[in-house]
Amino acid sequence: MNKGLSPQIPPGVEAALGRFIANFSLLEEWLRGVIAEIPNISAPAGEIITSELSFRALLNVFGAIVHEYCDNSNILGQTDEAIRDIQEVNNFRNRLVHSLWLGSDESHRFAVRSKMKANRKKGFQYKFEKLKKQDLIEKCDEVAVLTKKIQEIYNMINAEQTASQ
């Protein structure tokens, strides 16, 4: 590949971006699984239904399914809290994915996220944000914790459904 065409992002930052995306994909897969499992939708039908959903729609369907099939206020509270946290991390993901990544002449420890924005009152602007590898790793860990939380919510709902049968 032509080096002049690839972003000059420090290797640690580049790896952390990849790790974040992989962790986020796992979170997304758990949401899909819960949507199919809780109402006992067959695997192919659940995959078909959820495959065409945007992440925002997937999260909304997840919340609706939990609220429809569970009446335990503790589980519902934990679900609502998890959804709020997931929405925040999804906003971060959107900033990562929908930005131009640049290397920095100042340091090889961080990358610069560049976003162009048009505003009717302010005109055209560039927004720059410096992200270190450690910043991204902390977000990776946050996504992993949220995935574990979704697993725990699923296990609690599943245990409740089993006990009521």
DRENVOSE-365351 format. One record per residue: x, y, z of N, C-alpha, C in turn. Coordinates in steps of 0.1 Angstrom, whole numbers, padded with zeros to 4 digits, always signed. Layout:
# DRENVOSE-365351
XYZXYZXYZ
...
This chain:
# DRENVOSE-365351
+0009-0012+0000+0000+0000+0000+0009+0012+0000
+0005+0022-0007+0012+0035-0007+0011+0042+0006
+0023+0044+0013+0024+0050+0026+0018+0064+0026
+0019+0071+0015+0014+0084+0015-0002+0085+0016
-0008+0074+0013-0023+0074+0013-0028+0068+0026
-0020+0063+0035-0025+0057+0047-0023+0067+0059
-0033+0067+0068-0031+0076+0079-0019+0073+0088
-0012+0083+0092+0000+0081+0100-0004+0082+0115
-0011+0072+0119-0015+0071+0133-0005+0062+0141
-0001+0067+0153+0008+0058+0161+0002+0044+0163
+0011+0034+0162+0006+0020+0162-0002+0017+0175
+0001+0022+0186-0007+0019+0198-0021+0025+0197
-0022+0037+0191-0035+0043+0190-0043+0035+0179
-0036+0031+0169-0043+0023+0158-0048+0010+0163
-0040+0003+0172-0044-0009+0178-0056-0007+0187
-0056+0004+0195-0066+0007+0204-0080+0010+0197
-0079+0016+0185-0091+0019+0177-0097+0005+0173
-0088-0004+0168-0093-0017+0164-0099-0025+0175
-0093-0024+0187-0098-0031+0199-0112-0025+0203
-0113-0012+0202-0126-0006+0206-0137-0011+0196
-0134-0011+0183-0144-0015+0174-0148-0030+0176
-0138-0038+0179-0140-0053+0181-0149-0054+0194
-0146-0047+0204-0153-0048+0217-0168-0043+0214
-0169-0032+0207-0183-0027+0204-0191-0037+0196
-0185-0044+0187-0192-0054+0179-0197-0066+0188
-0189-0069+0198-0193-0080+0207-0205-0075+0215
-0205-0062+0220-0217-0056+0227-0229-0057+0218
-0227-0053+0206-0238-0053+0196-0244-0067+0194
-0235-0077+0194-0240-0091+0192-0248-0096+0204
-0243-0092+0216-0251-0096+0228-0265-0089+0228
-0266-0077+0224-0279-0071+0223-0288-0079+0213
-0282-0082+0202-0290-0090+0192-0295-0104+0198
-0285-0110+0205-0289-0123+0212-0300-0122+0222
-0300-0111+0230-0310-0109+0240-0324-0107+0233
-0323-0099+0222-0336-0096+0215-0342-0109+0210
-0334-0119+0205-0339-0131+0200-0342-0141+0211
-0335-0141+0222-0336-0151+0232-0348-0149+0242
-0350-0137+0246-0360-0134+0257-0374-0137+0252
-0378-0133+0240-0391-0137+0236-0392-0150+0228
-0381-0158+0229-0380-0171+0223-0382-0171+0207
-0376-0161+0201-0376-0160+0186-0365-0170+0181
-0368-0177+0171-0358-0187+0166-0346-0179+0161
-0334-0186+0161-0322-0180+0158-0322-0174+0144
-0327-0181+0133-0327-0174+0120-0336-0162+0120
-0348-0163+0126-0357-0152+0126-0351-0140+0134
-0345-0142+0145-0339-0132+0153-0328-0125+0146
-0320-0133+0139-0309-0127+0131-0314-0119+0119
-0324-0124+0113-0330-0117+0102-0336-0103+0106
-0343-0104+0117-0350-0092+0122-0339-0081+0127
-0329-0086+0134-0320-0076+0140-0309-0072+0130
-0307-0080+0119-0296-0076+0110-0298-0063+0103
-0310-0059+0101-0313-0047+0093-0315-0034+0102
-0313-0036+0115-0315-0025+0125-0302-0016+0126
-0304-0003+0126-0293+0005+0130-0290+0003+0145
-0279+0007+0150-0275+0005+0164-0286+0011+0173
-0290+0023+0170-0300+0030+0178-0313+0022+0178
-0317+0017+0167-0330+0009+0167-0328-0004+0174
-0316-0010+0173-0313-0022+0181-0314-0020+0196
-0308-0009+0200-0309-0005+0214-0323-0003+0219
-0331+0004+0210-0345+0006+0214-0353-0007+0215
-0351-0016+0205-0358-0029+0205-0353-0037+0218
-0341-0036+0221-0336-0043+0233-0343-0038+0245
-0344-0025+0247-0351-0019+0258-0366-0023+0258
-0372-0023+0247-0387-0026+0246-0389-0041+0249
-0380-0050+0245-0381-0064+0247-0380-0067+0262
-0370-0061+0269-0368-0063+0283-0380-0058+0291
-0385-0046+0287-0397-0040+0294-0410-0048+0292
-0411-0054+0280-0422-0063+0277-0422-0076+0284
-0411-0082+0285-0410-0096+0291-0405-0096+0305
-0403-0085+0311-0398-0085+0325-0405-0075+0333
-0409-0079+0345-0416-0069+0354-0408-0066+0367
-0396-0071+0368-0388-0069+0379-0382-0055+0379
-0386-0047+0388-0381-0033+0388-0366-0031+0389
-0360-0040+0396-0345-0040+0397-0339-0042+0383
-0343-0052+0376-0338-0055+0363-0341-0044+0353
-0353-0039+0354-0357-0028+0345-0348-0015+0348
-0345-0012+0361-0337-0001+0364-0323-0003+0359
-0317-0015+0360-0304-0018+0355-0304-0018+0340
-0314-0022+0334-0315-0021+0319-0315-0007+0314
-0323+0002+0321-0324+0016+0317-0310+0023+0319
-0303+0019+0330-0290+0025+0332-0280+0020+0322
-0280+0007+0319-0271+0002+0308-0274+0009+0295
-0287+0011+0291-0290+0017+0279-0284+0031+0278
-0286+0039+0289-0280+0052+0289-0265+0052+0287
-0258+0043+0294-0244+0042+0293-0240+0037+0279
-0247+0028+0273-0244+0024+0259-0247+0035+0249
-0257+0043+0251-0259+0054+0242-0247+0064+0243
-0242+0066+0254-0230+0075+0255-0218+0069+0248
-0215+0056+0250-0204+0050+0243-0206+0049+0228
-0219+0048+0224-0222+0048+0210-0219+0062+0204
-0222+0072+0211-0219+0086+0206-0204+0087+0204
-0196+0081+0214-0181+0081+0212-0177+0073+0200
-0184+0062+0198-0181+0053+0186-0183+0061+0173
-0195+0068+0173-0198+0076+0161-0187+0087+0158
-0182+0093+0169-0172+0103+0167-0159+0096+0162
-0156+0084+0166-0144+0077+0161-0145+0074+0147
-0157+0068+0143-0158+0062+0130-0161+0073+0119
-0167+0084+0123-0171+0094+0113-0161+0106+0114
-0148+0103+0115-0138+0114+0116-0126+0110+0107
-0119+0120+0104-0106+0118+0097-0095+0117+0108
-0087+0107+0107-0076+0105+0117-0063+0109+0111
-0056+0117+0119-0043+0123+0115-0032+0120+0125
-0020+0118+0120-0009+0117+0130-0006+0131+0135
+0003+0132+0145+0006+0145+0150+0021+0147+0150
+0025+0158+0145+0040+0161+0145+0045+0164+0159
+0036+0167+0168+0040+0170+0182+0044+0158+0190
+0037+0147+0187+0039+0135+0195+0035+0123+0188
+0042+0112+0191+0038+0099+0185+0030+0091+0195
+0025+0097+0206+0017+0091+0216+0002+0093+0214
-0002+0101+0205-0016+0103+0203-0019+0106+0188
-0032+0105+0185-0036+0108+0172-0046+0119+0173
-0048+0126+0162-0057+0137+0161-0070+0133+0153
-0081+0135+0159-0094+0133+0153-0098+0146+0147
-0101+0146+0134-0105+0158+0128-0120+0157+0123
-0128+0166+0126-0142+0166+0121-0145+0179+0115
-0151+0179+0103-0155+0191+0096-0170+0193+0100
-0174+0205+0102-0188+0208+0106-0192+0221+0099
-0204+0220+0093-0210+0233+0087-0221+0237+0097
-0222+0250+0100-0232+0255+0108-0237+0268+0102
-0250+0269+0102-0256+0281+0095-0252+0294+0101
-0249+0295+0114-0245+0307+0120-0230+0309+0121
-0222+0298+0122-0208+0300+0123-0200+0296+0110
-0207+0291+0100-0200+0287+0088-0194+0274+0089
-0183+0272+0082-0176+0259+0081-0165+0259+0091
-0164+0248+0099-0154+0247+0110-0148+0234+0110
-0135+0234+0114-0128+0221+0117-0128+0220+0132
-0130+0208+0137-0129+0205+0151-0118+0194+0153
-0109+0197+0162-0098+0187+0164-0098+0182+0178
-0095+0170+0180-0095+0164+0193-0083+0154+0194
-0075+0155+0204-0064+0146+0206-0068+0134+0214
-0065+0122+0209-0068+0110+0217-0055+0102+0219
-0053+0098+0231-0041+0090+0234-0046+0075+0234
-0036+0067+0233-0039+0052+0233-0047+0049+0246
-0042+0055+0258-0049+0052+0270-0063+0056+0271
-0067+0067+0264-0080+0072+0264-0089+0061+0257
-0084+0056+0246-0091+0046+0238-0092+0033+0246
-0082+0029+0253-0082+0016+0260-0092+0017+0272
-0093+0029+0278-0104+0031+0288-0118+0029+0283
-0120+0034+0271-0133+0032+0264-0135+0018+0260
-0124+0011+0256-0125-0004+0253-0130-0011+0266
-0124-0008+0277-0128-0014+0290-0142-0011+0293
-0146+0001+0291-0160+0005+0294-0170-0003+0286
-0167-0005+0273-0175-0013+0264-0176-0028+0269
-0164-0033+0274-0164-0047+0279-0172-0048+0292
-0172-0038+0300-0180-0038+0313-0195-0037+0309
-0199-0029+0299-0213-0029+0294-0217-0042+0288
-0209-0049+0281-0212-0062+0275-0215-0072+0286
-0206-0071+0297-0208-0080+0308-0222-0077+0315
-0225-0064+0316-0238-0060+0322-0249-0065+0314
-0249-0065+0301-0259-0071+0292-0261-0086+0295
-0249-0093+0296-0249-0107+0299-0256-0109+0313
-0253-0101+0323-0259-0103+0336-0274-0100+0335
-0278-0090+0328-0293-0087+0327-0300-0099+0320
-0294-0104+0310-0300-0116+0303-0301-0127+0313
-0290-0130+0320-0290-0141+0330-0301-0139+0340
-0303-0127+0345-0313-0125+0355-0327-0127+0349
-0330-0122+0337-0343-0124+0331-0345-0138+0328
-0335-0145+0323-0336-0159+0320-0339-0167+0333
-0332-0164+0344-0335-0171+0357-0349-0169+0361
-0354-0156+0360-0368-0153+0364-0378-0160+0355
-0375-0161+0342-0385-0168+0334-0385-0183+0337
-0373-0189+0340-0372-0203+0343-0380-0206+0356
-0378-0197+0366-0384-0199+0379-0400-0198+0378
-0405-0190+0369-0419-0188+0368-0426-0199+0360
-0419-0208+0354-0425-0218+0346-0429-0230+0354
